[in-house]
Amino acid sequence: MKETDIQAQIKKSVRLDGGYCHKLTNAFTIGIPDLLIALPPFAPCVIEVKTQGTVAANFNQQLSVTPKQDYELKQITGVYNLHRHPWCCFSGIFVHVVLNKVHYLTGLPYHAERHTAALLADATRTRKRGVGGYWDIRPLLEAIGVTKV
């Protein structure tokens, strides 16, 4: 599956759960995160979506977040940290993999460098794709540390 397909499924999942999700695009700026998610009771967040396709049971793969993407994710989070705001616009990475023909989505903090089988096995940060191709997004937001407001 292409990254845009996963983004569309995440968008639909958030909207079905009563939230708002928007694909962020800018033809003139590279590195902008993929999605803006507002899903009460969580603070708004921006998410970079990565897909690693089919993986082996003991995979350990580098996340291909570009330096510009890393910079933008840090800037978005850092401005709130600088002012010690009680809540902030968080950023993170949702990583899609297929293992044994099952689709998984893992929520990682923006500074994660690798996606491994051990992270996939962590039930607090990984969800199987549900019936109809939908994801349970709330646990993934908790996994990346998005605060409740």
C-alpha positions, 0 to 999 in steps of 0.5 A: 500500500502507498503512504497516501492510502494509509493517510486516507484510512487514518483520515477516515478512521479519525472522522468516524470516531468524531474527530477532525483530520486534514491532509497537510500539503504545501507545494512550495515547502518540503518537510511538512508533516502529513496529517493534522489530527484533532480528536477530543479529548486529545490536544491537536497533533501533527503526524508524519505517516510512514509505510514499510510494507511487508516485513519479516517477523524479526524486522528492524528498520530505519525510519526514513524521516528526512532531515527537513521532516525531522526539523519541522516536527521539532519546530512544531513541538518545540515552540510550546515547550519553549513557553512551558505551555500546559498542553501543546501541539504534539507531533509523532510518526505513525508507521504502517507495516504488514506482518503475516498479511495483517496490517498494523499501525504503530505510534512513535514519538517524532524523534524515533529512528527505528521501527522494530518487531519489539515495538510492533509487539507493544500493545500500548502503541500498536493497533491491528487494522479493524474491520472495514480498514479502520484503525483505533487512533486514540491509543496511538495518540496516547502512545506518542504522548498527546495530552488530554485537554 
